[in-house]
Amino acid sequence: MDNPTWSDIFSSNDVSLIVGKQQMEGFVNDLGNEKDESGFLIDSNDKKRVISQDEDEIKLKELGSISSGSKIFIKDNLASYAEFLAQKRSL
């Protein structure tokens, strides 16, 4: 897919995306989240902090990936990716 739009990305399961932190902030905003004054990701509607796959609050600078329709926030480290993959295998 050449130059996918956000609509293409939202509707496709075949798109992998690598972005910088500034682009990631725009992406999480488009998904209904934002960064609070302390740098944590929050839900734009209820202003509650989102939880990463390891059940911790997560800062934007720690975010590595978002999976499953913007519901699973994965920290940018190998242990978090491994935990996420292990959880996916057990489903």
Rosetta silent file (secondary structure, phi, psi, omega in degrees, C-alpha in Angstrom):
SEQUENCE: MDNPTWSDIFSSNDVSLIVGKQQMEGFVNDLGNEKDESGFLIDSNDKKRVISQDEDEIKLKELGSISSGSKIFIKDNLASYAEFLAQKRSL
SCORE:     score description
SCORE:     0.000 S_00000001
   1 L     0.000  114.721  178.200    0.000    0.000    0.000 S_00000001
   2 L   -82.643  131.644  177.137    1.651    3.228   -1.151 S_00000001
   3 L    44.919   64.121 -179.141    1.124    6.252    1.111 S_00000001
   4 L   -66.890  146.382  174.015   -1.703    4.846    3.250 S_00000001
   5 L   -89.484  170.755  176.990   -4.129    7.291    4.853 S_00000001
   6 H   -61.873  -36.183  178.508   -5.312    6.958    8.465 S_00000001
   7 H   -61.859  -40.753  176.843   -8.577    5.549    7.086 S_00000001
   8 H   -61.200  -43.266 -177.451   -6.608    2.855    5.240 S_00000001
   9 H   -66.605  -43.844 -179.042   -4.708    1.997    8.390 S_00000001
  10 H   -64.057  -31.017 -174.374   -7.827    1.853   10.577 S_00000001
  11 H   -98.659    2.673 -175.824   -9.610   -0.473    8.159 S_00000001
  12 L  -118.985  142.558  173.237   -6.731   -2.816    7.335 S_00000001
  13 L   -96.893   -0.166 -173.697   -5.148   -5.692    9.217 S_00000001
  14 L  -106.833   14.540 -175.481   -2.235   -5.773    6.780 S_00000001
  15 L  -107.254  124.156  170.440   -0.554   -2.456    7.557 S_00000001
  16 L  -104.939  144.079 -172.592    2.629   -2.207    9.596 S_00000001
  17 L  -140.396  131.245  174.108    3.673    1.265   10.557 S_00000001
  18 L  -118.993  123.807 -177.209    6.840    2.729   12.021 S_00000001
  19 L  -134.615  162.018  174.321    6.569    6.305   13.221 S_00000001
  20 L   -82.676  172.827 -176.466    8.482    8.799   15.323 S_00000001
  21 H   -62.332  -37.985  179.566    7.293   10.030   18.713 S_00000001
  22 H   -66.564  -42.142  176.723    5.713   13.189   17.281 S_00000001
  23 H   -66.678  -35.783  179.166    3.783   11.158   14.717 S_00000001
  24 H   -62.537  -39.036  178.919    2.849    8.656   17.447 S_00000001
  25 H   -62.883  -41.659  175.998    1.253   11.454   19.470 S_00000001
  26 H   -62.924  -39.282  179.649   -0.886   12.399   16.470 S_00000001
  27 H   -64.812  -47.438  179.870   -1.801    8.764   15.969 S_00000001
  28 H   -65.659  -32.481  175.418   -2.903    8.223   19.583 S_00000001
  29 H   -63.486  -42.617  178.405   -4.915   11.460   19.375 S_00000001
  30 H   -63.675  -25.365  179.326   -6.704   10.117   16.298 S_00000001
  31 L   -88.105    1.153  177.151   -7.516    6.967   18.291 S_00000001
  32 L    95.285   21.298  177.327   -9.184    8.970   21.070 S_00000001
  33 E  -124.546  166.375  176.302   -6.300    9.315   23.482 S_00000001
  34 E  -151.937  176.277 -179.522   -4.030   12.168   24.507 S_00000001
  35 E  -103.418  133.395  177.027   -1.065   12.929   26.739 S_00000001
  36 L   -84.768 -177.142 -175.849   -1.641   14.465   30.176 S_00000001
  37 L   -65.430  -18.891  177.825    0.584   17.077   31.833 S_00000001
  38 L   -95.956    0.203  178.349    2.822   14.327   33.236 S_00000001
  39 L    93.032   -0.414  178.819    3.275   12.635   29.852 S_00000001
  40 E   -80.128  148.134  174.856    0.942    9.689   30.541 S_00000001
  41 E   -77.188  134.669  178.129   -1.538    8.547   27.907 S_00000001
  42 E  -130.657  156.405  173.152   -5.149    9.183   28.874 S_00000001
  43 E   -73.591  129.577 -177.079   -8.525    8.464   27.316 S_00000001
  44 L   -64.710  -26.133 -178.031   -9.770   11.718   25.774 S_00000001
  45 L   -80.192  -55.145 -174.681  -13.338   11.086   26.963 S_00000001
  46 L  -101.212   -3.534  177.431  -12.996   10.166   30.632 S_00000001
  47 L    63.381   18.151  175.419   -9.433   11.494   31.178 S_00000001
  48 L   -85.499  144.957  178.005   -8.384    8.230   32.858 S_00000001
  49 E   -66.518  137.410  177.359   -4.869    6.977   32.254 S_00000001
  50 L   -79.283  158.996 -176.187   -4.642    4.081   29.821 S_00000001
  51 E  -113.602  137.525  178.032   -3.030    0.849   30.909 S_00000001
  52 E   -80.212  176.588 -177.926   -0.314   -0.997   29.008 S_00000001
  53 L   -63.222  -20.689  178.199   -0.316   -4.740   28.375 S_00000001
  54 L   -96.524   16.325  174.318    1.603   -5.235   31.633 S_00000001
  55 L    67.282   26.263  172.851   -1.133   -3.398   33.554 S_00000001
  56 L  -107.707  153.915  169.036    0.935   -0.271   34.244 S_00000001
  57 E   -64.225  150.150 -174.011    0.083    3.282   33.313 S_00000001
  58 L  -130.008  135.778  175.255    2.082    4.209   30.216 S_00000001
  59 E   -88.853  153.383  178.771    3.749    7.407   29.082 S_00000001
  60 H   -56.286  -40.344 -177.656    3.773    8.412   25.434 S_00000001
  61 H   -67.873  -15.649  177.800    7.580    8.220   25.395 S_00000001
  62 H   -92.186  -11.892 -173.530    7.343    4.546   26.510 S_00000001
  63 E   -70.975  127.523  177.666    4.855    3.563   23.807 S_00000001
  64 E  -108.890  -37.473 -177.581    6.178    1.129   21.233 S_00000001
  65 E  -154.642  161.892  172.197    3.026   -0.231   19.597 S_00000001
  66 E  -128.289  134.202 -177.220   -0.740   -0.253   19.745 S_00000001
  67 E  -131.285  168.670  173.998   -2.615   -3.456   19.004 S_00000001
  68 L    51.839   60.431  174.151   -6.141   -4.843   18.838 S_00000001
  69 L    62.956   38.560  177.140   -8.098   -1.814   17.730 S_00000001
  70 L    68.600   25.180 -179.802   -6.263    0.678   19.967 S_00000001
  71 L  -105.377  -18.075 -179.187   -7.004   -1.262   23.156 S_00000001
  72 E  -118.432  116.160  179.613   -3.583   -2.741   23.927 S_00000001
  73 E  -100.449  122.767 -174.477   -0.683   -0.332   24.488 S_00000001
  74 E  -109.984  126.307  179.462    2.725   -2.027   24.299 S_00000001
  75 E   -67.515  154.758 -175.361    5.800   -0.478   25.887 S_00000001
  76 L   -86.171   65.992  174.119    8.862    0.050   23.733 S_00000001
  77 L  -154.368  157.009 -174.025   11.043   -2.723   25.146 S_00000001
  78 H   -61.056  -39.598 -178.817   11.706   -6.362   24.350 S_00000001
  79 H   -62.209  -39.972  179.580   10.144   -7.714   27.542 S_00000001
  80 H   -66.911  -41.750  176.773    6.834   -5.972   26.806 S_00000001
  81 H   -63.735  -41.653  179.844    6.714   -7.295   23.243 S_00000001
  82 H   -63.550  -42.174  178.732    7.534  -10.805   24.481 S_00000001
  83 H   -63.392  -43.104  179.096    4.795  -10.613   27.117 S_00000001
  84 H   -60.566  -46.542 -179.663    2.303   -9.382   24.528 S_00000001
  85 H   -64.688  -37.675  177.497    3.170  -12.220   22.134 S_00000001
  86 H   -64.091  -40.667  177.980    2.936  -14.782   24.937 S_00000001
  87 H   -64.647  -41.038  179.566   -0.522  -13.484   25.851 S_00000001
  88 H   -64.052  -37.360 -179.352   -1.615  -13.658   22.187 S_00000001
  89 H   -68.088  -31.183 -175.908   -0.410  -17.275   21.907 S_00000001
  90 L   -82.806   -6.065 -179.955   -2.401  -18.333   24.956 S_00000001
  91 L   -76.697    0.000    0.000   -5.704  -17.011   23.553 S_00000001
